[in-house]
Amino acid sequence: MEAKVLYDSPSLAKRIKARAKEKGVTAKTMLNDLGLGSNSISHLLHGQTMAHDRLARIADYLDCSVDYLLGRTDNPEINK
């Protein structure tokens, strides 16, 4: 039986960047405001993972759910 992938990092990075753009903020500004490394999005694009607490902080900053960022829903309000 093949293990189910919970999310893929490149898709997560793209959703974070798209949501930031919707909110009128650059990814760089968001990461700086959150005290996260400026290469965090780049790391995701290259397949690295992100700690759950960092992902939750990004979701809060972007006023959406973690499920939305992970692509589990297209509604940013679900499970917020």
N, CA, C and O atoms as a Maestro MAE file, in Angstrom:
{
 s_m_m2io_version
 :::
 2.0.0
}

f_m_ct {
 s_m_title
 :::
 protein
 m_atom[320] {
  # First column is atom index #
  i_m_mmod_type
  r_m_x_coord
  r_m_y_coord
  r_m_z_coord
  i_m_residue_number
  s_m_chain_name
  s_m_pdb_residue_name
  s_m_pdb_atom_name
  i_m_atomic_number
  :::
  1 25 0.849 -1.180 0.000 1 A "MET " " N  " 7
  2 3 0.000 0.000 0.000 1 A "MET " " CA " 6
  3 2 0.893 1.240 0.000 1 A "MET " " C  " 6
  4 15 1.833 1.343 0.789 1 A "MET " " O  " 8
  5 25 0.592 2.160 -0.879 2 A "GLU " " N  " 7
  6 3 1.383 3.378 -1.015 2 A "GLU " " CA " 6
  7 2 0.962 4.397 0.037 2 A "GLU " " C  " 6
  8 15 -0.229 4.585 0.284 2 A "GLU " " O  " 8
  9 25 1.939 5.050 0.653 3 A "ALA " " N  " 7
  10 3 1.648 6.068 1.657 3 A "ALA " " CA " 6
  11 2 1.059 7.304 0.996 3 A "ALA " " C  " 6
  12 15 1.491 7.712 -0.082 3 A "ALA " " O  " 8
  13 25 0.071 7.894 1.651 4 A "LYS " " N  " 7
  14 3 -0.574 9.092 1.127 4 A "LYS " " CA " 6
  15 2 0.264 10.315 1.487 4 A "LYS " " C  " 6
  16 15 0.654 10.494 2.641 4 A "LYS " " O  " 8
  17 25 0.533 11.143 0.502 5 A "VAL " " N  " 7
  18 3 1.270 12.383 0.729 5 A "VAL " " CA " 6
  19 2 0.287 13.423 1.247 5 A "VAL " " C  " 6
  20 15 -0.731 13.696 0.611 5 A "VAL " " O  " 8
  21 25 0.595 13.999 2.401 6 A "LEU " " N  " 7
  22 3 -0.310 14.978 2.992 6 A "LEU " " CA " 6
  23 2 -0.346 16.274 2.189 6 A "LEU " " C  " 6
  24 15 -1.405 16.883 2.037 6 A "LEU " " O  " 8
  25 25 0.783 16.686 1.686 7 A "TYR " " N  " 7
  26 3 0.841 17.852 0.816 7 A "TYR " " CA " 6
  27 2 2.162 17.834 0.092 7 A "TYR " " C  " 6
  28 15 3.111 17.173 0.513 7 A "TYR " " O  " 8
  29 25 2.217 18.568 -1.003 8 A "ASP " " N  " 7
  30 3 3.517 18.680 -1.654 8 A "ASP " " CA " 6
  31 2 3.985 20.124 -1.516 8 A "ASP " " C  " 6
  32 15 3.227 21.067 -1.745 8 A "ASP " " O  " 8
  33 25 5.217 20.269 -1.147 9 A "SER " " N  " 7
  34 3 5.797 21.555 -0.801 9 A "SER " " CA " 6
  35 2 5.696 22.603 -1.911 9 A "SER " " C  " 6
  36 15 5.351 23.749 -1.619 9 A "SER " " O  " 8
  37 25 5.983 22.258 -3.181 10 A "PRO " " N  " 7
  38 3 5.875 23.279 -4.228 10 A "PRO " " CA " 6
  39 2 4.457 23.849 -4.363 10 A "PRO " " C  " 6
  40 15 4.294 25.050 -4.578 10 A "PRO " " O  " 8
  41 25 3.448 23.012 -4.241 11 A "SER " " N  " 7
  42 3 2.069 23.506 -4.317 11 A "SER " " CA " 6
  43 2 1.752 24.405 -3.129 11 A "SER " " C  " 6
  44 15 1.061 25.413 -3.279 11 A "SER " " O  " 8
  45 25 2.247 24.049 -1.966 12 A "LEU " " N  " 7
  46 3 2.058 24.871 -0.775 12 A "LEU " " CA " 6
  47 2 2.683 26.246 -0.992 12 A "LEU " " C  " 6
  48 15 2.064 27.264 -0.684 12 A "LEU " " O  " 8
  49 25 3.885 26.281 -1.510 13 A "ALA " " N  " 7
  50 3 4.566 27.554 -1.759 13 A "ALA " " CA " 6
  51 2 3.765 28.428 -2.721 13 A "ALA " " C  " 6
  52 15 3.634 29.634 -2.512 13 A "ALA " " O  " 8
  53 25 3.237 27.819 -3.764 14 A "LYS " " N  " 7
  54 3 2.456 28.573 -4.748 14 A "LYS " " CA " 6
  55 2 1.174 29.123 -4.140 14 A "LYS " " C  " 6
  56 15 0.774 30.246 -4.449 14 A "LYS " " O  " 8
  57 25 0.530 28.347 -3.282 15 A "ARG " " N  " 7
  58 3 -0.701 28.827 -2.640 15 A "ARG " " CA " 6
  59 2 -0.396 29.948 -1.651 15 A "ARG " " C  " 6
  60 15 -1.168 30.900 -1.542 15 A "ARG " " O  " 8
  61 25 0.702 29.848 -0.940 16 A "ILE " " N  " 7
  62 3 1.089 30.919 -0.012 16 A "ILE " " CA " 6
  63 2 1.339 32.207 -0.796 16 A "ILE " " C  " 6
  64 15 0.849 33.272 -0.423 16 A "ILE " " O  " 8
  65 25 2.097 32.102 -1.871 17 A "LYS " " N  " 7
  66 3 2.401 33.291 -2.674 17 A "LYS " " CA " 6
  67 2 1.133 33.890 -3.280 17 A "LYS " " C  " 6
  68 15 0.977 35.111 -3.300 17 A "LYS " " O  " 8
  69 25 0.236 33.055 -3.770 18 A "ALA " " N  " 7
  70 3 -1.005 33.542 -4.369 18 A "ALA " " CA " 6
  71 2 -1.883 34.233 -3.324 18 A "ALA " " C  " 6
  72 15 -2.458 35.287 -3.595 18 A "ALA " " O  " 8
  73 25 -1.983 33.645 -2.142 19 A "ARG " " N  " 7
  74 3 -2.809 34.239 -1.081 19 A "ARG " " CA " 6
  75 2 -2.196 35.564 -0.618 19 A "ARG " " C  " 6
  76 15 -2.922 36.525 -0.363 19 A "ARG " " O  " 8
  77 25 -0.887 35.619 -0.511 20 A "ALA " " N  " 7
  78 3 -0.232 36.870 -0.126 20 A "ALA " " CA " 6
  79 2 -0.542 37.957 -1.160 20 A "ALA " " C  " 6
  80 15 -0.833 39.098 -0.803 20 A "ALA " " O  " 8
  81 25 -0.476 37.596 -2.425 21 A "LYS " " N  " 7
  82 3 -0.775 38.560 -3.487 21 A "LYS " " CA " 6
  83 2 -2.220 39.048 -3.377 21 A "LYS " " C  " 6
  84 15 -2.486 40.238 -3.547 21 A "LYS " " O  " 8
  85 25 -3.158 38.133 -3.094 22 A "GLU " " N  " 7
  86 3 -4.558 38.512 -2.894 22 A "GLU " " CA " 6
  87 2 -4.704 39.518 -1.760 22 A "GLU " " C  " 6
  88 15 -5.549 40.412 -1.808 22 A "GLU " " O  " 8
  89 25 -3.876 39.358 -0.749 23 A "LYS " " N  " 7
  90 3 -3.932 40.232 0.421 23 A "LYS " " CA " 6
  91 2 -3.106 41.515 0.237 23 A "LYS " " C  " 6
  92 15 -3.064 42.364 1.127 23 A "LYS " " O  " 8
  93 25 -2.457 41.645 -0.911 24 A "GLY " " N  " 7
  94 3 -1.704 42.861 -1.210 24 A "GLY " " CA " 6
  95 2 -0.372 42.965 -0.494 24 A "GLY " " C  " 6
  96 15 0.096 44.066 -0.203 24 A "GLY " " O  " 8
  97 25 0.239 41.827 -0.209 25 A "VAL " " N  " 7
  98 3 1.526 41.814 0.481 25 A "VAL " " CA " 6
  99 2 2.472 40.887 -0.280 25 A "VAL " " C  " 6
  100 15 2.047 39.882 -0.850 25 A "VAL " " O  " 8
  101 25 3.727 41.228 -0.281 26 A "THR " " N  " 7
  102 3 4.694 40.337 -0.919 26 A "THR " " CA " 6
  103 2 5.066 39.222 0.058 26 A "THR " " C  " 6
  104 15 4.966 39.379 1.275 26 A "THR " " O  " 8
  105 25 5.491 38.112 -0.497 27 A "ALA " " N  " 7
  106 3 5.924 36.997 0.347 27 A "ALA " " CA " 6
  107 2 7.097 37.435 1.216 27 A "ALA " " C  " 6
  108 15 7.185 37.047 2.381 27 A "ALA " " O  " 8
  109 25 7.988 38.231 0.666 28 A "LYS " " N  " 7
  110 3 9.159 38.697 1.414 28 A "LYS " " CA " 6
  111 2 8.743 39.530 2.627 28 A "LYS " " C  " 6
  112 15 9.279 39.353 3.721 28 A "LYS " " O  " 8
  113 25 7.789 40.434 2.428 29 A "THR " " N  " 7
  114 3 7.294 41.260 3.531 29 A "THR " " CA " 6
  115 2 6.635 40.387 4.597 29 A "THR " " C  " 6
  116 15 6.870 40.568 5.792 29 A "THR " " O  " 8
  117 25 5.805 39.436 4.151 30 A "MET " " N  " 7
  118 3 5.126 38.548 5.081 30 A "MET " " CA " 6
  119 2 6.139 37.770 5.925 30 A "MET " " C  " 6
  120 15 6.023 37.716 7.150 30 A "MET " " O  " 8
  121 25 7.126 37.173 5.269 31 A "LEU " " N  " 7
  122 3 8.133 36.398 5.994 31 A "LEU " " CA " 6
  123 2 8.898 37.272 6.973 31 A "LEU " " C  " 6
  124 15 9.191 36.848 8.091 31 A "LEU " " O  " 8
  125 25 9.222 38.483 6.560 32 A "ASN " " N  " 7
  126 3 9.928 39.420 7.436 32 A "ASN " " CA " 6
  127 2 9.064 39.782 8.646 32 A "ASN " " C  " 6
  128 15 9.545 39.781 9.779 32 A "ASN " " O  " 8
  129 25 7.785 40.090 8.402 33 A "ASP " " N  " 7
  130 3 6.872 40.430 9.494 33 A "ASP " " CA " 6
  131 2 6.731 39.288 10.496 33 A "ASP " " C  " 6
  132 15 6.551 39.523 11.691 33 A "ASP " " O  " 8
  133 25 6.812 38.065 10.011 34 A "LEU " " N  " 7
  134 3 6.666 36.890 10.869 34 A "LEU " " CA " 6
  135 2 7.978 36.422 11.485 34 A "LEU " " C  " 6
  136 15 7.992 35.499 12.300 34 A "LEU " " O  " 8
  137 25 9.075 37.055 11.095 35 A "GLY " " N  " 7
  138 3 10.369 36.651 11.622 35 A "GLY " " CA " 6
  139 2 10.855 35.329 11.060 35 A "GLY " " C  " 6
  140 15 11.646 34.632 11.696 35 A "GLY " " O  " 8
  141 25 10.379 34.978 9.863 36 A "LEU " " N  " 7
  142 3 10.792 33.742 9.208 36 A "LEU " " CA " 6
  143 2 11.877 34.037 8.186 36 A "LEU " " C  " 6
  144 15 11.984 35.161 7.696 36 A "LEU " " O  " 8
  145 25 12.665 33.054 7.869 37 A "GLY " " N  " 7
  146 3 13.744 33.224 6.918 37 A "GLY " " CA " 6
  147 2 13.239 33.635 5.545 37 A "GLY " " C  " 6
  148 15 12.197 33.163 5.090 37 A "GLY " " O  " 8
  149 25 13.976 34.507 4.894 38 A "SER " " N  " 7
  150 3 13.558 35.018 3.586 38 A "SER " " CA " 6
  151 2 13.572 33.944 2.507 38 A "SER " " C  " 6
  152 15 12.996 34.141 1.437 38 A "SER " " O  " 8
  153 25 14.217 32.814 2.768 39 A "ASN " " N  " 7
  154 3 14.269 31.723 1.792 39 A "ASN " " CA " 6
  155 2 13.228 30.633 2.059 39 A "ASN " " C  " 6
  156 15 13.257 29.588 1.410 39 A "ASN " " O  " 8
  157 25 12.330 30.855 2.982 40 A "SER " " N  " 7
  158 3 11.348 29.831 3.359 40 A "SER " " CA " 6
  159 2 10.509 29.368 2.169 40 A "SER " " C  " 6
  160 15 10.290 28.169 2.001 40 A "SER " " O  " 8
  161 25 10.042 30.292 1.351 41 A "ILE " " N  " 7
  162 3 9.224 29.939 0.189 41 A "ILE " " CA " 6
  163 2 10.074 29.194 -0.832 41 A "ILE " " C  " 6
  164 15 9.622 28.213 -1.422 41 A "ILE " " O  " 8
  165 25 11.285 29.651 -1.038 42 A "SER " " N  " 7
  166 3 12.195 28.986 -1.973 42 A "SER " " CA " 6
  167 2 12.466 27.551 -1.540 42 A "SER " " C  " 6
  168 15 12.521 26.646 -2.373 42 A "SER " " O  " 8
  169 25 12.632 27.348 -0.251 43 A "HIS " " N  " 7
  170 3 12.863 25.997 0.263 43 A "HIS " " CA " 6
  171 2 11.675 25.087 -0.045 43 A "HIS " " C  " 6
  172 15 11.852 23.928 -0.423 43 A "HIS " " O  " 8
  173 25 10.459 25.625 0.120 44 A "LEU " " N  " 7
  174 3 9.263 24.842 -0.201 44 A "LEU " " CA " 6
  175 2 9.228 24.498 -1.691 44 A "LEU " " C  " 6
  176 15 8.903 23.374 -2.072 44 A "LEU " " O  " 8
  177 25 9.565 25.477 -2.523 45 A "LEU " " N  " 7
  178 3 9.558 25.247 -3.967 45 A "LEU " " CA " 6
  179 2 10.519 24.137 -4.369 45 A "LEU " " C  " 6
  180 15 10.341 23.488 -5.400 45 A "LEU " " O  " 8
  181 25 11.540 23.929 -3.543 46 A "HIS " " N  " 7
  182 3 12.533 22.894 -3.834 46 A "HIS " " CA " 6
  183 2 12.298 21.614 -3.028 46 A "HIS " " C  " 6
  184 15 13.197 20.785 -2.887 46 A "HIS " " O  " 8
  185 25 11.076 21.464 -2.503 47 A "GLY " " N  " 7
  186 3 10.689 20.197 -1.888 47 A "GLY " " CA " 6
  187 2 10.923 20.044 -0.405 47 A "GLY " " C  " 6
  188 15 10.615 18.992 0.156 47 A "GLY " " O  " 8
  189 25 11.459 21.060 0.251 48 A "GLN " " N  " 7
  190 3 11.637 20.947 1.697 48 A "GLN " " CA " 6
  191 2 10.304 21.169 2.396 48 A "GLN " " C  " 6
  192 15 9.381 21.743 1.819 48 A "GLN " " O  " 8
  193 25 10.209 20.719 3.619 49 A "THR " " N  " 7
  194 3 8.975 20.870 4.379 49 A "THR " " CA " 6
  195 2 9.066 22.069 5.314 49 A "THR " " C  " 6
  196 15 10.122 22.679 5.483 49 A "THR " " O  " 8
  197 25 7.924 22.385 5.914 50 A "MET " " N  " 7
  198 3 7.855 23.512 6.843 50 A "MET " " CA " 6
  199 2 7.248 23.026 8.146 50 A "MET " " C  " 6
  200 15 6.318 22.220 8.139 50 A "MET " " O  " 8
  201 25 7.762 23.505 9.252 51 A "ALA " " N  " 7
  202 3 7.229 23.138 10.565 51 A "ALA " " CA " 6
  203 2 5.783 23.616 10.687 51 A "ALA " " C  " 6
  204 15 5.416 24.668 10.164 51 A "ALA " " O  " 8
  205 25 4.977 22.826 11.382 52 A "HIS " " N  " 7
  206 3 3.551 23.140 11.510 52 A "HIS " " CA " 6
  207 2 3.291 24.489 12.164 52 A "HIS " " C  " 6
  208 15 2.337 25.172 11.790 52 A "HIS " " O  " 8
  209 25 4.102 24.888 13.120 53 A "ASP " " N  " 7
  210 3 3.870 26.168 13.783 53 A "ASP " " CA " 6
  211 2 4.128 27.340 12.836 53 A "ASP " " C  " 6
  212 15 3.449 28.364 12.918 53 A "ASP " " O  " 8
  213 25 5.091 27.197 11.953 54 A "ARG " " N  " 7
  214 3 5.356 28.255 10.970 54 A "ARG " " CA " 6
  215 2 4.220 28.347 9.964 54 A "ARG " " C  " 6
  216 15 3.797 29.442 9.591 54 A "ARG " " O  " 8
  217 25 3.733 27.203 9.531 55 A "LEU " " N  " 7
  218 3 2.624 27.179 8.588 55 A "LEU " " CA " 6
  219 2 1.380 27.813 9.216 55 A "LEU " " C  " 6
  220 15 0.662 28.556 8.548 55 A "LEU " " O  " 8
  221 25 1.127 27.530 10.473 56 A "ALA " " N  " 7
  222 3 -0.019 28.117 11.175 56 A "ALA " " CA " 6
  223 2 0.127 29.628 11.285 56 A "ALA " " C  " 6
  224 15 -0.855 30.353 11.124 56 A "ALA " " O  " 8
  225 25 1.330 30.115 11.555 57 A "ARG " " N  " 7
  226 3 1.551 31.558 11.643 57 A "ARG " " CA " 6
  227 2 1.312 32.229 10.296 57 A "ARG " " C  " 6
  228 15 0.749 33.322 10.238 57 A "ARG " " O  " 8
  229 25 1.735 31.581 9.214 58 A "ILE " " N  " 7
  230 3 1.508 32.129 7.880 58 A "ILE " " CA " 6
  231 2 0.005 32.172 7.592 58 A "ILE " " C  " 6
  232 15 -0.498 33.174 7.084 58 A "ILE " " O  " 8
  233 25 -0.710 31.099 7.912 59 A "ALA " " N  " 7
  234 3 -2.158 31.068 7.695 59 A "ALA " " CA " 6
  235 2 -2.851 32.187 8.476 59 A "ALA " " C  " 6
  236 15 -3.729 32.864 7.941 59 A "ALA " " O  " 8
  237 25 -2.465 32.380 9.722 60 A "ASP " " N  " 7
  238 3 -3.046 33.467 10.520 60 A "ASP " " CA " 6
  239 2 -2.754 34.819 9.887 60 A "ASP " " C  " 6
  240 15 -3.637 35.672 9.798 60 A "ASP " " O  " 8
  241 25 -1.539 35.009 9.457 61 A "TYR " " N  " 7
  242 3 -1.135 36.280 8.834 61 A "TYR " " CA " 6
  243 2 -1.945 36.547 7.571 61 A "TYR " " C  " 6
  244 15 -2.346 37.681 7.307 61 A "TYR " " O  " 8
  245 25 -2.183 35.490 6.791 62 A "LEU " " N  " 7
  246 3 -2.903 35.633 5.529 62 A "LEU " " CA " 6
  247 2 -4.414 35.485 5.694 62 A "LEU " " C  " 6
  248 15 -5.152 35.477 4.709 62 A "LEU " " O  " 8
  249 25 -4.868 35.367 6.937 63 A "ASP " " N  " 7
  250 3 -6.286 35.275 7.256 63 A "ASP " " CA " 6
  251 2 -6.971 34.151 6.483 63 A "ASP " " C  " 6
  252 15 -7.983 34.355 5.813 63 A "ASP " " O  " 8
  253 25 -6.391 32.969 6.596 64 A "CYS " " N  " 7
  254 3 -6.972 31.794 5.960 64 A "CYS " " CA " 6
  255 2 -6.632 30.577 6.812 64 A "CYS " " C  " 6
  256 15 -5.904 30.677 7.799 64 A "CYS " " O  " 8
  257 25 -7.161 29.445 6.420 65 A "SER " " N  " 7
  258 3 -6.896 28.224 7.164 65 A "SER " " CA " 6
  259 2 -5.647 27.518 6.630 65 A "SER " " C  " 6
  260 15 -5.243 27.721 5.485 65 A "SER " " O  " 8
  261 25 -5.063 26.709 7.460 66 A "VAL " " N  " 7
  262 3 -3.952 25.864 7.030 66 A "VAL " " CA " 6
  263 2 -4.441 24.905 5.943 66 A "VAL " " C  " 6
  264 15 -3.725 24.635 4.978 66 A "VAL " " O  " 8
  265 25 -5.656 24.396 6.105 67 A "ASP " " N  " 7
  266 3 -6.223 23.504 5.090 67 A "ASP " " CA " 6
  267 2 -6.264 24.177 3.722 67 A "ASP " " C  " 6
  268 15 -6.008 23.534 2.704 67 A "ASP " " O  " 8
  269 25 -6.581 25.460 3.694 68 A "TYR " " N  " 7
  270 3 -6.596 26.197 2.427 68 A "TYR " " CA " 6
  271 2 -5.194 26.232 1.814 68 A "TYR " " C  " 6
  272 15 -5.026 25.967 0.623 68 A "TYR " " O  " 8
  273 25 -4.207 26.555 2.618 69 A "LEU " " N  " 7
  274 3 -2.833 26.630 2.107 69 A "LEU " " CA " 6
  275 2 -2.347 25.269 1.629 69 A "LEU " " C  " 6
  276 15 -1.581 25.182 0.669 69 A "LEU " " O  " 8
  277 25 -2.790 24.207 2.295 70 A "LEU " " N  " 7
  278 3 -2.381 22.857 1.915 70 A "LEU " " CA " 6
  279 2 -3.138 22.344 0.694 70 A "LEU " " C  " 6
  280 15 -2.806 21.288 0.155 70 A "LEU " " O  " 8
  281 25 -4.151 23.086 0.255 71 A "GLY " " N  " 7
  282 3 -4.909 22.669 -0.908 71 A "GLY " " CA " 6
  283 2 -5.999 21.659 -0.595 71 A "GLY " " C  " 6
  284 15 -6.531 21.011 -1.497 71 A "GLY " " O  " 8
  285 25 -6.330 21.524 0.675 72 A "ARG " " N  " 7
  286 3 -7.372 20.571 1.084 72 A "ARG " " CA " 6
  287 2 -8.759 21.145 0.894 72 A "ARG " " C  " 6
  288 15 -9.745 20.409 0.942 72 A "ARG " " O  " 8
  289 25 -8.854 22.459 0.679 73 A "THR " " N  " 7
  290 3 -10.104 23.145 0.393 73 A "THR " " CA " 6
  291 2 -9.789 24.374 -0.442 73 A "THR " " C  " 6
  292 15 -8.683 24.912 -0.387 73 A "THR " " O  " 8
  293 25 -10.765 24.809 -1.207 74 A "ASP " " N  " 7
  294 3 -10.596 26.050 -1.972 74 A "ASP " " CA " 6
  295 2 -11.239 27.228 -1.274 74 A "ASP " " C  " 6
  296 15 -11.229 28.342 -1.799 74 A "ASP " " O  " 8
  297 25 -11.801 26.996 -0.094 75 A "ASN " " N  " 7
  298 3 -12.428 28.039 0.700 75 A "ASN " " CA " 6
  299 2 -11.491 28.423 1.841 75 A "ASN " " C  " 6
  300 15 -11.286 27.625 2.756 75 A "ASN " " O  " 8
  301 25 -10.918 29.629 1.807 76 A "PRO " " N  " 7
  302 3 -9.956 30.021 2.859 76 A "PRO " " CA " 6
  303 2 -10.567 30.130 4.245 76 A "PRO " " C  " 6
  304 15 -9.838 30.176 5.236 76 A "PRO " " O  " 8
  305 25 -11.901 30.171 4.335 77 A "GLU " " N  " 7
  306 3 -12.570 30.327 5.634 77 A "GLU " " CA " 6
  307 2 -12.798 29.004 6.363 77 A "GLU " " C  " 6
  308 15 -13.001 28.997 7.577 77 A "GLU " " O  " 8
  309 25 -12.769 27.888 5.641 78 A "ILE " " N  " 7
  310 3 -13.054 26.587 6.272 78 A "ILE " " CA " 6
  311 2 -11.950 26.231 7.255 78 A "ILE " " C  " 6
  312 15 -10.764 26.320 6.938 78 A "ILE " " O  " 8
  313 25 -12.359 25.825 8.456 79 A "ASN " " N  " 7
  314 3 -11.446 25.404 9.543 79 A "ASN " " CA " 6
  315 2 -10.510 26.505 9.999 79 A "ASN " " C  " 6
  316 15 -9.420 26.226 10.498 79 A "ASN " " O  " 8
  317 25 -10.917 27.733 9.836 80 A "LYS " " N  " 7
  318 3 -10.077 28.856 10.251 80 A "LYS " " CA " 6
  319 2 -10.173 29.077 11.726 80 A "LYS " " C  " 6
  320 15 -9.532 29.984 12.257 80 A "LYS " " O  " 8
  :::
 }
 m_bond[319] {
  # First column is bond index #
  i_m_from
  i_m_to
  i_m_order
  :::
  1 1 2 1
  2 2 3 1
  3 3 4 2
  4 3 5 1
  5 5 6 1
  6 6 7 1
  7 7 8 2
  8 7 9 1
  9 9 10 1
  10 10 11 1
  11 11 12 2
  12 11 13 1
  13 13 14 1
  14 14 15 1
  15 15 16 2
  16 15 17 1
  17 17 18 1
  18 18 19 1
  19 19 20 2
  20 19 21 1
  21 21 22 1
  22 22 23 1
  23 23 24 2
  24 23 25 1
  25 25 26 1
  26 26 27 1
  27 27 28 2
  28 27 29 1
  29 29 30 1
  30 30 31 1
  31 31 32 2
  32 31 33 1
  33 33 34 1
  34 34 35 1
  35 35 36 2
  36 35 37 1
  37 37 38 1
  38 38 39 1
  39 39 40 2
  40 39 41 1
  41 41 42 1
  42 42 43 1
  43 43 44 2
  44 43 45 1
  45 45 46 1
  46 46 47 1
  47 47 48 2
  48 47 49 1
  49 49 50 1
  50 50 51 1
  51 51 52 2
  52 51 53 1
  53 53 54 1
  54 54 55 1
  55 55 56 2
  56 55 57 1
  57 57 58 1
  58 58 59 1
  59 59 60 2
  60 59 61 1
  61 61 62 1
  62 62 63 1
  63 63 64 2
  64 63 65 1
  65 65 66 1
  66 66 67 1
  67 67 68 2
  68 67 69 1
  69 69 70 1
  70 70 71 1
  71 71 72 2
  72 71 73 1
  73 73 74 1
  74 74 75 1
  75 75 76 2
  76 75 77 1
  77 77 78 1
  78 78 79 1
  79 79 80 2
  80 79 81 1
  81 81 82 1
  82 82 83 1
  83 83 84 2
  84 83 85 1
  85 85 86 1
  86 86 87 1
  87 87 88 2
  88 87 89 1
  89 89 90 1
  90 90 91 1
  91 91 92 2
  92 91 93 1
  93 93 94 1
  94 94 95 1
  95 95 96 2
  96 95 97 1
  97 97 98 1
  98 98 99 1
  99 99 100 2
  100 99 101 1
  101 101 102 1
  102 102 103 1
  103 103 104 2
  104 103 105 1
  105 105 106 1
  106 106 107 1
  107 107 108 2
  108 107 109 1
  109 109 110 1
  110 110 111 1
  111 111 112 2
  112 111 113 1
  113 113 114 1
  114 114 115 1
  115 115 116 2
  116 115 117 1
  117 117 118 1
  118 118 119 1
  119 119 120 2
  120 119 121 1
  121 121 122 1
  122 122 123 1
  123 123 124 2
  124 123 125 1
  125 125 126 1
  126 126 127 1
  127 127 128 2
  128 127 129 1
  129 129 130 1
  130 130 131 1
  131 131 132 2
  132 131 133 1
  133 133 134 1
  134 134 135 1
  135 135 136 2
  136 135 137 1
  137 137 138 1
  138 138 139 1
  139 139 140 2
  140 139 141 1
  141 141 142 1
  142 142 143 1
  143 143 144 2
  144 143 145 1
  145 145 146 1
  146 146 147 1
  147 147 148 2
  148 147 149 1
  149 149 150 1
  150 150 151 1
  151 151 152 2
  152 151 153 1
  153 153 154 1
  154 154 155 1
  155 155 156 2
  156 155 157 1
  157 157 158 1
  158 158 159 1
  159 159 160 2
  160 159 161 1
  161 161 162 1
  162 162 163 1
  163 163 164 2
  164 163 165 1
  165 165 166 1
  166 166 167 1
  167 167 168 2
  168 167 169 1
  169 169 170 1
  170 170 171 1
  171 171 172 2
  172 171 173 1
  173 173 174 1
  174 174 175 1
  175 175 176 2
  176 175 177 1
  177 177 178 1
  178 178 179 1
  179 179 180 2
  180 179 181 1
  181 181 182 1
  182 182 183 1
  183 183 184 2
  184 183 185 1
  185 185 186 1
  186 186 187 1
  187 187 188 2
  188 187 189 1
  189 189 190 1
  190 190 191 1
  191 191 192 2
  192 191 193 1
  193 193 194 1
  194 194 195 1
  195 195 196 2
  196 195 197 1
  197 197 198 1
  198 198 199 1
  199 199 200 2
  200 199 201 1
  201 201 202 1
  202 202 203 1
  203 203 204 2
  204 203 205 1
  205 205 206 1
  206 206 207 1
  207 207 208 2
  208 207 209 1
  209 209 210 1
  210 210 211 1
  211 211 212 2
  212 211 213 1
  213 213 214 1
  214 214 215 1
  215 215 216 2
  216 215 217 1
  217 217 218 1
  218 218 219 1
  219 219 220 2
  220 219 221 1
  221 221 222 1
  222 222 223 1
  223 223 224 2
  224 223 225 1
  225 225 226 1
  226 226 227 1
  227 227 228 2
  228 227 229 1
  229 229 230 1
  230 230 231 1
  231 231 232 2
  232 231 233 1
  233 233 234 1
  234 234 235 1
  235 235 236 2
  236 235 237 1
  237 237 238 1
  238 238 239 1
  239 239 240 2
  240 239 241 1
  241 241 242 1
  242 242 243 1
  243 243 244 2
  244 243 245 1
  245 245 246 1
  246 246 247 1
  247 247 248 2
  248 247 249 1
  249 249 250 1
  250 250 251 1
  251 251 252 2
  252 251 253 1
  253 253 254 1
  254 254 255 1
  255 255 256 2
  256 255 257 1
  257 257 258 1
  258 258 259 1
  259 259 260 2
  260 259 261 1
  261 261 262 1
  262 262 263 1
  263 263 264 2
  264 263 265 1
  265 265 266 1
  266 266 267 1
  267 267 268 2
  268 267 269 1
  269 269 270 1
  270 270 271 1
  271 271 272 2
  272 271 273 1
  273 273 274 1
  274 274 275 1
  275 275 276 2
  276 275 277 1
  277 277 278 1
  278 278 279 1
  279 279 280 2
  280 279 281 1
  281 281 282 1
  282 282 283 1
  283 283 284 2
  284 283 285 1
  285 285 286 1
  286 286 287 1
  287 287 288 2
  288 287 289 1
  289 289 290 1
  290 290 291 1
  291 291 292 2
  292 291 293 1
  293 293 294 1
  294 294 295 1
  295 295 296 2
  296 295 297 1
  297 297 298 1
  298 298 299 1
  299 299 300 2
  300 299 301 1
  301 301 302 1
  302 302 303 1
  303 303 304 2
  304 303 305 1
  305 305 306 1
  306 306 307 1
  307 307 308 2
  308 307 309 1
  309 309 310 1
  310 310 311 1
  311 311 312 2
  312 311 313 1
  313 313 314 1
  314 314 315 1
  315 315 316 2
  316 315 317 1
  317 317 318 1
  318 318 319 1
  319 319 320 2
  :::
 }
}
